[in-house]
Amino acid sequence: MKGFRLEILFSYSGDDGTQCLGWYHGVVQEVVNSKTNCVRVRWDNECLSEHNMKITDQKLAMGNWNPKSIKTGGGGGST
């Protein structure tokens, strides 16, 4: 999974307090825990605000991706 590009939909609070949704794009840097599907992701700068962390650990939900169709080298995909 290292090098796999992904996108994840996150919810966040807008400036006026309303709940907003946004797609974040990034690349898997490493597998943190293969048993729990936890990966370390480096997020693309274009989708980050000044308060976001550039690298985070994310647990990938099995129902939201297909591990049998993983493409290496940033071949695209989503969670």
C-alpha positions in Angstrom: 0.0 0.0 0.0 3.0 2.3 0.3 2.7 5.0 -2.4 -1.1 4.4 -2.8 -3.0 7.6 -3.5 -6.3 7.9 -1.6 -9.0 10.3 -0.8 -11.1 10.5 2.4 -14.2 12.5 3.1 -13.9 14.4 6.4 -16.4 16.5 8.3 -15.3 19.8 9.9 -16.9 22.9 11.4 -17.1 25.9 9.1 -16.4 29.5 10.1 -20.0 30.0 11.1 -20.2 26.7 13.1 -22.1 24.7 10.4 -20.9 21.2 9.7 -19.1 20.9 6.3 -17.7 18.0 4.3 -14.4 18.1 2.4 -12.4 15.6 0.4 -8.7 15.2 1.5 -6.2 13.7 -0.9 -2.9 12.1 0.1 -0.4 9.3 -0.3 0.2 6.3 2.0 3.7 6.7 3.5 3.7 3.4 5.4 1.4 0.7 6.9 1.3 1.4 10.7 -0.7 -1.8 11.6 -1.7 -4.3 8.9 -4.1 -6.1 11.3 -6.2 -3.0 11.9 -5.7 -1.5 8.4 -4.0 1.6 9.9 -1.8 3.6 7.5 0.2 6.8 7.8 -0.9 9.4 5.2 0.9 12.5 3.9 -1.8 14.9 2.8 -1.6 17.0 -0.3 -0.9 20.7 0.6 -3.9 21.9 -1.6 -6.4 20.3 0.7 -4.9 21.4 4.1 -5.7 24.5 6.1 -3.2 26.1 8.5 -4.6 24.1 11.4 -4.4 20.6 9.7 -1.6 18.2 10.3 0.4 17.3 7.2 0.8 13.6 8.2 -1.7 11.6 10.1 -2.5 7.9 10.9 -5.8 6.7 9.4 -7.7 3.5 9.9 -9.1 2.4 6.6 -12.6 0.9 6.8 -12.8 -2.4 4.9 -16.2 -1.5 3.5 -14.9 1.6 1.8 -12.1 0.2 -0.3 -11.1 -2.9 -2.2 -7.8 -4.3 -1.1 -7.8 -6.7 -4.1 -7.6 -3.8 -6.5 -4.8 -1.8 -4.9 -2.5 -0.2 -7.5 1.0 0.7 -6.6 2.9 3.9 -7.6 0.0 6.3 -7.0 -2.3 4.5 -9.4 -5.4 6.1 -7.8 -8.1 4.9 -5.5 -10.2 6.0 -2.7 -11.4 5.0 0.7 
